[in-house]
């Protein structure tokens, strides 16, 4: 599964508005934001970069005023991590990824499960963007660009789903990328604090996963942020499969 997830990561970055490919790496950039979570690189499966290759990758980030950052499955490209660490990259995070297939997917059975919807209006996309900003504790601010990215995900072959709040607006939601290499990535699962514990995360996760299977994906994968969320995903049918590594090169660290 590591090679499939890594091949997906490459294909997904190639969809970005600006793509730079150099020395066995693919970097995807979004000119609308300097967020490191939306501007990063990943290696080709099996890549064996030299010091010069890493330097060229770093330069692609520096010339845009961005933090050099990579996300990848290290088992799919074993030579990459040593090359990056030799250049001064440090660990940002190590995440386990979970995978769901049609055989393991478990749809919510309760009659009281939240009603999951697909946003269609600008107001609904904006409400979901605002809800996710609140859910993730202000890591990003709600914005017109954020709402537009959600709409692009839906229109480009991915899927976006949300649950309405009883008083109006959005209680929570999530997105899933368009499928590539037989799989798709489900991301950004968030519920506003006031509505947690009501099955919203499980409902939107199940709905998005089913939508990807209907579009021909053989699997869907995601990363989790804590044991609580992991239990939610496992109830839906997700199982641990491998590891993803996040490395960054900060200004105070030595450059290649």
C-alpha positions as CSV (number, residue, x, y, z in Angstrom):
1,X,0.0,0.0,0.0
2,X,3.0,2.4,0.6
3,X,3.8,2.5,-3.1
4,X,0.1,3.1,-4.0
5,X,-0.2,5.9,-1.5
6,X,3.1,7.5,-2.6
7,X,2.1,7.2,-6.3
8,X,-1.2,8.9,-5.3
9,X,0.7,11.7,-3.5
10,X,2.7,12.4,-6.7
11,X,-0.4,12.4,-8.9
12,X,-2.3,14.6,-6.5
13,X,0.5,17.3,-6.3
14,X,0.6,17.3,-10.1
15,X,-3.0,18.7,-10.0
16,X,-1.8,21.9,-8.2
17,X,-1.9,25.3,-9.9
18,X,1.9,25.4,-10.0
19,X,4.0,22.3,-10.3
20,X,7.8,22.0,-10.2
21,X,9.5,18.7,-10.9
22,X,13.2,18.3,-10.1
23,X,15.6,15.6,-9.2
24,X,13.0,12.9,-8.4
25,X,10.7,15.3,-6.5
26,X,7.3,16.8,-7.3
27,X,6.4,20.1,-5.6
28,X,2.9,21.5,-5.7
29,X,2.3,25.2,-5.0
30,X,-0.9,27.2,-4.5
31,X,-0.3,30.9,-5.3
32,X,-3.4,31.9,-3.2
33,X,-1.7,31.0,0.1
34,X,1.7,30.6,1.8
35,X,0.4,27.8,4.0
36,X,2.9,25.0,4.4
37,X,0.1,22.5,4.4
38,X,-0.9,23.5,0.9
39,X,2.6,24.1,-0.5
40,X,4.9,21.0,-0.2
41,X,6.7,18.3,-2.1
42,X,6.9,14.6,-2.3
43,X,9.3,12.1,-4.0
44,X,8.7,9.8,-6.8
45,X,8.5,6.2,-5.6
46,X,12.0,4.7,-5.5
47,X,13.7,8.1,-5.9
48,X,17.4,8.3,-5.0
49,X,18.1,12.0,-4.8
50,X,21.6,13.5,-4.7
51,X,22.6,16.5,-2.6
52,X,22.3,18.6,-5.7
53,X,18.8,17.3,-6.3
54,X,17.8,18.3,-2.7
55,X,19.4,21.8,-3.2
56,X,17.4,22.3,-6.3
57,X,14.2,21.4,-4.5
58,X,15.0,23.8,-1.6
59,X,15.6,26.5,-4.1
60,X,12.2,26.1,-5.6
61,X,10.7,26.8,-2.2
62,X,13.1,29.6,-1.3
63,X,12.5,31.6,-4.4
64,X,8.8,31.6,-3.6
65,X,9.4,32.6,0.0
66,X,8.0,29.3,1.2
67,X,9.1,26.8,3.9
68,X,10.7,23.7,2.3
69,X,8.5,20.9,3.3
70,X,7.8,17.3,2.3
71,X,5.1,14.7,2.9
72,X,5.7,11.1,1.9
73,X,5.6,7.4,2.7
74,X,9.2,6.6,3.6
75,X,9.0,2.9,2.8
76,X,8.2,3.8,-0.8
77,X,11.4,5.7,-1.3
78,X,13.9,4.6,1.3
79,X,16.8,6.7,0.0
80,X,14.9,10.0,0.4
81,X,14.9,10.4,4.1
82,X,18.7,10.1,4.6
83,X,19.3,12.6,1.7
84,X,16.9,15.1,3.3
85,X,18.3,14.7,6.8
86,X,21.9,15.2,5.4
87,X,20.7,18.5,4.1
88,X,19.3,19.6,7.5
89,X,15.7,18.7,7.2
90,X,14.0,17.8,10.6
91,X,10.9,15.9,11.6
92,X,7.7,17.8,11.7
93,X,5.5,14.7,12.3
94,X,5.1,11.0,11.8
95,X,1.6,9.8,11.1
96,X,0.0,6.4,10.7
97,X,-2.3,6.2,7.7
98,X,-5.5,4.2,7.7
99,X,-7.1,2.6,4.7
100,X,-10.7,1.6,3.9
101,X,-11.9,-0.7,1.2
102,X,-15.4,-1.6,0.0
103,X,-15.1,-4.8,2.0
104,X,-14.4,-3.0,5.3
105,X,-16.7,0.0,4.9
106,X,-19.3,0.1,7.6
107,X,-22.1,2.7,7.0
108,X,-23.9,4.2,10.1
109,X,-27.0,2.2,10.9
110,X,-28.6,4.4,13.4
111,X,-31.8,6.1,12.4
112,X,-30.6,9.2,14.3
113,X,-27.4,9.5,12.3
114,X,-26.7,13.1,11.0
115,X,-28.0,13.9,7.6
116,X,-25.0,14.4,5.3
117,X,-25.3,16.9,2.4
118,X,-23.2,18.1,-0.6
119,X,-22.7,21.9,-0.6
120,X,-24.1,23.6,-3.6
121,X,-24.2,27.3,-2.9
122,X,-21.5,29.9,-2.1
123,X,-23.0,30.3,1.3
124,X,-22.8,26.6,2.1
125,X,-19.1,26.4,1.0
126,X,-18.3,29.5,3.1
127,X,-20.1,28.0,6.1
128,X,-18.2,24.8,5.8
129,X,-14.9,26.6,5.5
130,X,-15.7,28.7,8.6
131,X,-16.8,25.5,10.5
132,X,-13.5,23.7,9.7
133,X,-11.5,26.8,10.7
134,X,-13.2,26.7,14.1
135,X,-12.9,22.9,14.3
136,X,-9.1,23.0,13.8
137,X,-8.6,25.7,16.4
138,X,-7.6,28.6,14.2
139,X,-4.8,26.9,12.3
140,X,-6.2,28.7,9.3
141,X,-8.7,31.6,9.1
142,X,-11.9,31.3,7.1
143,X,-11.6,32.9,3.8
144,X,-13.0,33.2,0.3
145,X,-10.0,31.3,-1.0
146,X,-10.7,28.5,1.4
147,X,-14.3,28.2,0.3
148,X,-13.1,28.3,-3.3
149,X,-10.7,25.5,-2.7
150,X,-13.5,23.4,-1.3
151,X,-15.7,24.1,-4.4
152,X,-12.7,23.2,-6.7
153,X,-12.3,19.9,-4.9
154,X,-15.9,19.0,-5.6
155,X,-15.9,20.2,-9.2
156,X,-12.6,18.5,-10.0
157,X,-13.9,15.0,-9.3
158,X,-13.4,14.9,-5.6
159,X,-16.2,15.1,-3.0
160,X,-17.1,17.6,-0.2
161,X,-19.8,16.8,2.4
162,X,-21.2,18.6,5.5
163,X,-23.8,18.4,8.2
164,X,-26.0,21.4,8.9
165,X,-26.1,22.9,12.4
166,X,-29.6,22.9,14.0
167,X,-29.6,26.7,14.2
168,X,-28.3,27.1,10.6
169,X,-24.8,27.2,9.1
170,X,-22.5,24.2,9.3
171,X,-21.8,21.8,12.2
172,X,-18.9,20.0,10.5
173,X,-17.7,18.3,7.3
174,X,-14.8,17.0,5.3
175,X,-13.4,16.6,1.8
176,X,-11.9,13.8,-0.4
177,X,-9.5,14.3,-3.3
178,X,-10.3,13.0,-6.7
179,X,-9.2,9.4,-7.1
180,X,-5.8,8.6,-8.6
181,X,-3.8,5.4,-8.8
182,X,-6.8,3.5,-7.6
183,X,-7.1,5.3,-4.3
184,X,-8.2,8.7,-2.8
185,X,-7.3,10.7,0.2
186,X,-10.0,11.8,2.7
187,X,-8.9,14.9,4.6
188,X,-10.0,17.8,6.7
189,X,-12.5,16.0,8.8
190,X,-13.7,18.6,11.4
191,X,-16.6,19.2,13.7
192,X,-17.3,22.5,15.5
193,X,-16.7,22.0,19.3
194,X,-20.3,22.6,20.2
195,X,-21.5,19.7,18.0
196,X,-18.9,17.0,18.8
197,X,-20.0,13.6,20.1
198,X,-23.0,13.5,17.8
199,X,-21.6,11.2,15.1
200,X,-20.9,13.9,12.5
201,X,-17.3,12.9,11.8
202,X,-18.3,9.2,11.3
203,X,-21.3,10.2,9.1
204,X,-19.3,12.5,6.7
205,X,-16.4,10.0,6.6
206,X,-18.7,7.1,5.6
207,X,-20.5,9.3,3.0
208,X,-17.3,10.5,1.4
209,X,-15.7,7.0,1.4
210,X,-18.8,5.6,-0.3
211,X,-18.8,8.4,-2.8
212,X,-15.2,7.5,-3.8
213,X,-16.0,3.8,-4.2
214,X,-19.0,4.8,-6.5
215,X,-16.4,6.7,-8.6
216,X,-14.3,3.7,-9.0
217,X,-11.7,4.0,-6.2
218,X,-10.6,0.7,-4.8
219,X,-9.5,2.2,-1.5
220,X,-9.6,5.5,0.4
221,X,-7.0,6.5,3.0
222,X,-6.6,9.1,5.6
223,X,-4.4,10.2,8.5
224,X,-5.7,10.7,12.1
225,X,-4.8,13.3,14.7
226,X,-5.5,11.4,17.9
227,X,-6.8,8.2,19.4
228,X,-10.4,9.5,19.6
229,X,-10.5,10.2,15.9
230,X,-8.8,6.9,15.1
231,X,-11.6,5.1,16.9
232,X,-14.2,7.0,14.8
233,X,-12.4,6.0,11.6
234,X,-12.0,2.4,12.6
235,X,-15.7,2.1,13.3
236,X,-16.3,3.3,9.7
237,X,-14.0,0.6,8.4
238,X,-10.5,2.1,8.3
239,X,-7.5,0.0,9.2
240,X,-3.8,1.0,9.8
241,X,-1.6,0.2,6.8
242,X,1.6,2.3,7.0
243,X,3.4,5.5,7.9
244,X,3.8,9.0,6.4
245,X,6.7,11.2,7.3
246,X,6.7,15.0,7.3
247,X,10.0,16.8,7.1
248,X,10.8,20.5,7.0
249,X,13.9,22.7,6.6
250,X,13.6,25.8,8.8
251,X,15.6,29.0,8.1
252,X,17.9,28.4,11.1
253,X,18.8,24.9,9.9
254,X,21.8,24.5,7.5
255,X,21.0,24.7,3.8
256,X,22.4,22.4,1.2
